[in-house]
Each structure stands twice: as structure tokens, then as C-alpha cells.
């Protein structure tokens, strides 16, 4: 397989993408239900780009309500090979002020109400999440951000909470004691599912504010947070624009084997697999299931 289709999952404040030629909103049906919205497909300087607003246009889907399986499946069906997920986050470090973009490379999952896998009874699989993001994609995103003049930090751990409430002060201090870097509500199970779908994946955490641990937290107004959110959304669009020329012409397979994550993951013997389950996995795992 060769060629790249760049997928973009837009977080809070990012509900469209600039500069798309022949742009069209496409309805994609998946066996996991409906994704958050239609997918916007087009080209930027010849590179195929597919965009999906994670919370839907108008932000009507809560973090817990996001159908992450449908979102990832739909992006895979649209041919996406490399997926950049941009997400609003809070900072757990003094040196990650609002406006900073953090190229996350690790996650701690504190969610409790979300389906975490495409696989299960009828077809069991275990993928590695030791290194859950794509290093090649991280290289390109970091370079693109710095080219665009965005404050970029390479590397960071994203702790994902269930929400929709923000953390208590005690929780915020606990997460800092664990050396977490940013906090949000959407990266999990998204990163897990992207790995199962054999996508090169990366989260870019867009810091909107300090979490409640910070002594100046109570002085921050809603207007200030919204101002940062809008600035971050504009920077996210600039980031994608600067990323496109770096991604154009990149071939697969991925040198870090993101697109072969299922090579040794399937445990259920072929004769014991449930046919209905296998049918639902056609987009996600068709490469390995078709070879069996």
C-alpha cells in the first residue's frame, strides 16, 4: 500500500478546515452506528484530506456521547492512513501555558463509561499500546507547527477523564503528582481504536487554561478561555496547512508498523470466529481477516 490520506479529528472550537479544494460533506454509514457528523473530504495541494468534527458541528455531542468506534471506522472507510487528532486540554504544568500545543505521546485512561475496543466475543485481539502514537507523524506535526509559528512542545502525557465535569482540586493535585502533563476528555478510547484500526495516529493537545490546581485559576474568566479557544482553533488550521506539504508523497507501510498493528494481534482461531462480528470488522481489520 502506498500513498497518504490525511485525517483530521477536530476538537472544541475546530468544526471545519480551511483551504479544501472540491470540498464536500459525505455521509458514512458504519456497523458501529453513526459518527459524530458527516465527514468533510477534499484536497489541499493535491493531498487527500478528510475532516471530522469530533463533537459535531455546533458541538452537540458530549465527551461520553462520542461514538469513537463509528468515528474511527468512518475515517478508515474514507481511506485515511494518518490521523491527527486536535483536542482542547487543560495544563497540569506551569511551563505549558494557554496557547501551547502539546504533541502527546502517552496516555492514562481514567474513563469508565466507554467501549474501548472493536474486538471482543467472537473475535478476540490484543494490540500493543506501549507506544500509542506514530513517531513519524509526530516529527512532521512538530515541524509543521514550528514552521507556522505555533508554540509546540514535543512529548507529553495526556490523562483522559470521563467528564463532563472538570476535575476536583484534589484530583488535579493527584494528577500532577503522577507527572501528567495535560488533561482532557476525548483522547480515550480514540487512541486505542486508532491503533486497532492500524492508523498512524497522534493527539495534539491545545492548551486552553491551567487546570484548577493553579493559584490563578479562579481569576480566569470564561471570556479569556473562549479567546484562547478561538486562537487555538485558528492555529490548528494553520498547523494543518503547514503539515500538508510535509505529508505529500509519504509512502506506506509506516516504518513504525502502525499500519501493521494487527499482524500478530488476533487470538481467536479462524474456525471459531463469529461471522457477524467479522462482517463488522471489514474496514478496521479487513487487511488481516481477508488474509486468513
Long-range contacts (C-beta under 8 A, 24 or more apart in sequence): 1-81, 1-252, 1-253, 1-259, 2-251, 2-252, 3-81, 3-251, 3-252, 4-47, 4-48, 4-81, 4-82, 4-247, 4-248, 4-249, 4-250, 4-251, 4-252, 5-48, 5-49, 5-50, 5-78, 5-79, 5-80, 5-81, 5-82, 6-47, 6-48, 6-49, 6-50, 6-80, 6-81, 6-82, 6-83, 6-84, 6-240, 6-243, 6-244, 6-247, 7-49, 7-50, 7-51, 7-52, 7-75, 7-78, 7-80, 7-81, 7-82, 7-83, 7-84, 7-199, 8-49, 8-50, 8-51, 8-52, 8-83, 8-84, 8-85, 8-86, 8-240, 9-52, 9-54, 9-71, 9-75, 9-83, 9-84, 9-85, 9-86, 9-87, 9-190, 10-51, 10-52, 10-53, 10-54, 10-86, 10-236, 11-54, 11-55, 11-85, 11-86, 11-87, 11-88, 11-186, 11-206, 12-55, 12-59, 12-87, 12-88, 12-208, 12-229, 13-88, 13-229, 13-230, 13-232, 13-233, 13-236, 14-53, 14-86, 14-233, 14-236, 14-237, 15-53, 15-57, 15-58, 15-59, 16-40, 16-51, 16-53, 16-57, 17-49, 17-51, 17-237, 17-240, 18-237, 18-240, 18-241, 19-44, 19-241, 20-44, 20-49, 20-51, 26-78, 28-74, 28-77, 28-78, 30-69, 30-70, 30-73, 30-74, 30-77, 30-283, 31-73, 31-279, 31-280, 31-282, 32-67, 32-69, 32-70, 32-73, 32-118, 32-280, 33-67, 33-69, 33-70, 34-67, 34-70, 35-67, 35-70, 35-71, 35-73, 35-74, 36-61, 36-66, 36-67, 36-70, 36-71, 39-74, 39-75, 39-78, 41-78, 44-240, 44-241, 44-244, 45-244, 45-245, 45-248, 46-248, 47-244, 47-247, 47-248, 48-79, 49-240, 49-244, 50-75, 50-78, 50-79, 50-80, 54-85, 54-87, 54-186, 62-163, 62-164, 63-162, 63-163, 63-164, 63-185, 63-186, 64-111, 64-113, 64-114, 64-162, 64-163, 64-164, 66-186, 66-190, 68-114, 68-115, 68-189, 68-190, 68-193, 69-115, 69-118, 69-193, 71-190, 72-190, 72-193, 72-194, 72-197, 72-199, 72-284, 73-118, 73-197, 73-283, 73-284, 75-197, 75-199, 76-197, 76-199, 76-283, 76-284, 77-283, 80-199, 81-199, 81-200, 81-252, 81-259, 82-134, 82-137, 82-199, 82-200, 82-201, 82-247, 82-250, 83-194, 83-199, 83-200, 83-201, 83-202, 84-137, 84-141, 84-202, 84-204, 84-240, 84-243, 85-186, 85-187, 85-190, 85-191, 85-194, 85-201, 85-202, 85-203, 85-204, 86-203, 86-204, 86-206, 86-236, 86-239, 87-184, 87-186, 87-187, 87-203, 87-204, 87-205, 87-206, 88-184, 88-205, 88-206, 88-208, 88-229, 88-232, 89-158, 89-182, 89-183, 89-184, 89-205, 89-206, 89-207, 89-208, 90-166, 90-182, 90-183, 90-184, 90-207, 90-208, 90-209, 90-210, 90-211, 91-181, 91-182, 91-183, 91-207, 91-209, 91-210, 91-211, 91-214, 92-159, 92-172, 92-175, 92-176, 92-180, 92-181, 92-182, 92-183, 92-211, 92-213, 93-176, 93-181, 93-182, 94-214, 96-153, 96-156, 96-181, 96-182, 96-207, 97-207, 97-210, 98-207, 98-208, 98-209, 98-210, 98-228, 99-151, 99-207, 99-228, 99-231, 99-232, 99-235, 100-151, 100-152, 100-153, 100-207, 101-145, 101-150, 101-151, 101-152, 101-153, 101-204, 101-205, 101-206, 101-207, 101-232, 101-235, 101-239, 102-152, 102-153, 102-156, 102-158, 102-181, 102-182, 102-204, 102-205, 102-207, 103-138, 103-141, 103-142, 103-145, 103-152, 103-153, 103-154, 103-155, 103-156, 103-202, 103-203, 103-204, 104-133, 104-155, 104-156, 104-157, 104-158, 104-181, 104-182, 104-187, 104-202, 104-203, 104-204, 104-205, 105-131, 105-132, 105-133, 105-138, 105-155, 105-156, 105-157, 106-132, 106-156, 106-157, 106-158, 107-132, 107-157, 107-158, 107-159, 107-160, 107-187, 107-188, 107-191, 107-203, 108-157, 108-158, 108-159, 108-160, 108-178, 108-180, 109-160, 109-188, 109-189, 109-192, 110-159, 110-160, 110-161, 110-162, 111-160, 111-161, 111-162, 111-188, 111-189, 112-162, 113-162, 114-162, 114-188, 114-189, 115-189, 116-188, 116-189, 116-192, 116-193, 117-189, 117-192, 117-193, 117-196, 118-193, 118-196, 118-197, 118-280, 118-281, 118-284, 118-285, 119-196, 119-281, 120-277, 121-274, 121-277, 122-268, 122-273, 122-274, 122-276, 122-277, 122-278, 123-266, 123-268, 123-273, 123-274, 123-277, 123-278, 123-281, 124-266, 124-267, 124-268, 125-196, 125-262, 125-265, 125-266, 125-267, 125-268, 125-285, 126-265, 126-267, 127-195, 127-196, 127-261, 127-262, 127-265, 128-195, 128-261, 129-191, 129-192, 129-195, 131-256, 132-191, 132-192, 132-195, 132-201, 133-191, 133-201, 133-202, 133-203, 134-200, 134-201, 134-202, 134-254, 134-256, 134-258, 135-256, 136-200, 136-250, 136-254, 136-255, 136-256, 137-200, 137-201, 137-202, 138-202, 140-243, 140-246, 140-247, 141-202, 141-204, 141-239, 141-243, 143-246, 144-239, 144-240, 144-242, 144-243, 144-246, 145-204, 145-239, 145-242, 147-242, 148-235, 148-238, 148-239, 148-241, 148-242, 149-238, 150-235, 150-238, 150-239, 156-181, 156-182, 156-205, 157-181, 157-182, 158-182, 158-183, 158-184, 158-187, 158-203, 158-205, 159-183, 159-184, 160-184, 160-185, 160-186, 160-187, 160-188, 161-185, 166-211, 166-212, 167-211, 167-212, 168-212, 169-212, 169-213, 172-211, 172-212, 172-213, 173-213, 175-211, 176-213, 181-205, 182-207, 183-211, 195-258, 195-261, 196-261, 196-262, 196-265, 196-284, 196-285, 197-283, 197-284, 197-285, 198-258, 198-259, 198-260, 198-261, 198-262, 198-284, 198-285, 198-287, 199-258, 199-259, 200-254, 200-256, 200-258, 200-259, 201-258, 204-236, 204-239, 206-232, 206-233, 206-235, 206-236, 207-232, 208-232, 262-287, 262-288, 263-288, 266-292
